[in-house]
């Protein structure tokens, strides 16, 4: 579930290439994209995300993909021959360098299941990909404090938002991972307290984040952003709205994935 409003940049469908891959930590691989049509990409920062077209067949094509991925774009995509249709997965931009025009995306590697993560571990430089920009989910309303709740899949979004927030922002960010070695440096405002939580790898996402959320003093004026595994995102929203009295309009939430299921395509 999600209440994020999808927006579209004028850049539309962007074709680019893999420049390199970097193993940042045991379960995080960063893929850097460069060249192609990135010179016209419109970067907005924060948790900007896109539909990434991952090539999985030898005959996959990108030139016939839709410029936008709304209902019409999805229908067009579904009519493409399966043998030429890349897999679509949703990813957040970790960072973008306006000088070099290089774009970084972090992939969580947790076993060999799925498509995008194994692809990220083995993709060769020069491989062509395509993506369709979907805008930002972070849409704060006027409030005294901010709250971010995220798991490993949403760590790129959480860290990018903390980096781009106004420096006078105050509040908390709760980031839960299954391996403390995957934690990354944070460029957060001084008034934002970052709580790193490390659950047992066998436990479900939210095992530590949701109890920690209940213990936080969030104040009376709050904008919250809860993203990651579906139960974590919806559980955080339910607690804030039903038990803390936070207005629904003040809580942005999105289930990036669900335990036992692949990310949405």
N, C-alpha and C positions, 0 to 999 in steps of 0.2 A: 504494500500500500504506500501511497505517497500523496502529498498535497503540493508538490513542487510544480510550478508553472513552467512549461517548456517554452523557451524563447529561441529565436534563430538569428544568427548573425548574417550580415549580407554576404559573407564569404562563401556560404553554401557548402557544396561538396568540395573538399580539399584533397588533392592527391599529393603525397609526399613519400619519402623513403626512409628506411631505417639507416641511421648513421652509425650507431654502436649500441651495445648492451653492456650494462655494468651491474655486477652482483653487489648490492649495497650492504646486505646482511643475509643471514641464513635463509630468510623467506621473502626477501624483497629483491626483485630484479628491475632495474630502470632501463627502459628503452628510450633512446634519444632519436628523434626524427628531425630531418633537415632536408632542405632542397625542395624541388618540385614547386608546388603552389603556396608554400608557407609564406612567401613574400606578401601575399594579400590576405593572410589570416588576421582576423580581428580579435586580439587578446583582451579579455576583460578582467582577468585575475580571479581572486577568491576561489570558489569551487567550480569554476567553469568546466563543463563536461561535454563529451561528444559521443556519437555512435561511431565506434571504430570498426572498420571492415577488415577482418582478418582473413587473409588468403589461406584456404585449406585444400583447394583442388588445383591441379596444374592449369586448368582452363579458366580459373576465376578471372572475372573482369570487374573493372571499376568505372569504366567510361559510361556505363548505362545505369549507374546508381542514381537515385533521386537527389535533387538539390536540397530537399528538406525531408525530414523524417516524421511528418505528421501522419494522419490517417491516409491521405493520398499517397504520400511517399512510401508508407508501409505496403499498401496494396500494390504499388508498382514493383517494389522489391520482391514481393511474393509471387509475382508473375514471371520473374526471370527464371530461365532454365536452372534447375538445381545444380547441374554440373559446372555452372559458371557463376554461381551465387556465393560470395564470401559470407562468412559468419559475422553477424553483427553483435558486438558487445559494448556495454557502456563503461567509459573510463573518465576519470577526472584528470585534468592537466595538473601535474605537480609543479611545474614551473616553465616559464617561457622566457628566453633571452631575446630582447628586441634588437640587440646588436648583431648577434650571430644568426638570429631567426631559427634557433634550435628549440625544440619542444620536448619536454621530458614527461614520461608517463611511468608510474611505478606499478608493477604487477606483484600481487601476493602469490607466492608459490607454496602450495600446501598439498604435497603429493603429486601424482601424475594425472589426476583426473581433470576433466574439463578440456577446453580448447585454447583459450587465450593465454593462460599461464604456461602450459607446456610450449606453446608457440614462442612466448617471450624468452624462454630459456634456450631456444635452439635457432631462432631466426638469424639469418646472415645479413651483414651490412649490405645495403643496396636493394634490399627487398622493398617492393612498392606496396604501400597501403593507402587507404583513403579514410577520411572521417567527415562527419557532418556535425557541425557545431550545434549544441543545444542550449547554450547560455549558462546562467548561474542559478543554483537553487537558493543560495543565501540571499534572503530578502528581508533584512531587519526592519522592524517597526520601531517607533520611538519608545525607548525603555532605558531604565537606569543601569540594568545589568544584562549581560549576554551569557548564554549557556550553550556549550557544544558537547554533545554526547556521540561518541564514535567507536567503532571497532577497527580491526586491522584493514578491512576493505575500504573504510572511510578515513583512514589516517591521512592520505594525501589531501582530501577535502578539508579536514580539520586543520592541518598544518598550513595549508595555503590560505585559509580564512584568517587564522591567527596572524600570519605574515602581513596580510593586507588590511586588517582592521584598523580603524582610527587608533592612534597611539594613546588616546585618553580613555579607551574602552576599559570597562571593569566587569569582572565575572569569573566564570570557571569553564574549563574544558576538561572533560572526562574521556580519556582515551584508553580503551582496553585492548590488549594484545595477547596472543597465546605464546609469545616468546619475547622476553625483555631485550634480547639482542637486536630486535627489529626496531626498537625505538629510535627516533631521529631527532636531530637538533631542532629547537623551536625558536622562531622569531616572533614571540608574543609581546603584546603591550605589557608594561609592568603591572597594570591592574588586573590582568588575566592570570589566574592561578591554574596551572596545568597539572592535572592528576593522572599520572601514569599507573595503570593497573595491569597486572599480569596474571591471567587465569591459567589453570592447568590445561594443557593442549586437548585433553579429553573432555573438558567442560564446554558447554554451549556459550556462544557470545552473549554477553549480558549478565553472566553469572556474577561478576563483580561490579559491573558498571551500574546496574539497576539498584542494588542495595546502596552503593555509594551515593547515587543520586538522591535517595531518600534521606540521607544524612546531611545533605548540603543545605546551607542557609542561602536560599535563592533570592530573598527579598520580595517586595510587593510589586515591583515593576521589572518585567523580564521579557526578553526575546530569546527563544530556544531553537536550536537546530540539532535534531536527532537523526542520525543516519548510520547505515551499516546493515547488519543482518536484520531481517524483518521483525523478529520478536523483540530485538533490542530497540529498534526505532519506534515500533508501535507501543511497546511497554513503557518507554520513556514518555511518549506523548500522553498515554493514558494516565500515568502517575501525575504528570504536571497539570493536566486539565481536570481530572476527577478528584485528585487528592490535594492539590496545591491551589486550585482555583485560577490557574493561568488561562486567559482567553484562548480559544482555539486558534484565532487569527495570529496569535503570538508564538505559535509553535509550528515550525517547518519540520517535516519528517519525511523520510523515504527509506523503504526497505531495498537496499542495493542487491541483496541476495537472500536466499532462504536455506537453512540447513537441509542438506539432502537434495538440493536442486541447484542447477547452474544459474548464473546471472542472467537477467532478462535479455532477450535479443529483439 
